[in-house]
Amino acid sequence: MDSDFKGMFEQDDEMRRAELIRKIEHSVENLTLPELEALYYDMLTKDYVK
């Protein structure tokens, strides 16, 4: 695969990742304390939080 072509996909992945992080951060900022605790527990049980 041509390196420029591959780089285009990597950049798209990085842009998508940054967009998802931004959306998740915005959503988390608006959660109530019980919602945050539930999210934390869920992430902890799935080993996303260490």
C-alpha positions, 0 to 999 in steps of 0.5 A: 500500500502506498505510504501516502494512502495509508497515512490518509487512513491513519489521519482519518482514524486519529481525527475520528478518535479525537472527535469521539473523545471530545463527544465523550468528554462533553457527555461526561461533564453533564452527568450527575454524580450517580450517573458518574458513579454508575459509569465508573463502576461499569468501566471498572468491571470491564477493566477500562479503568485501572 
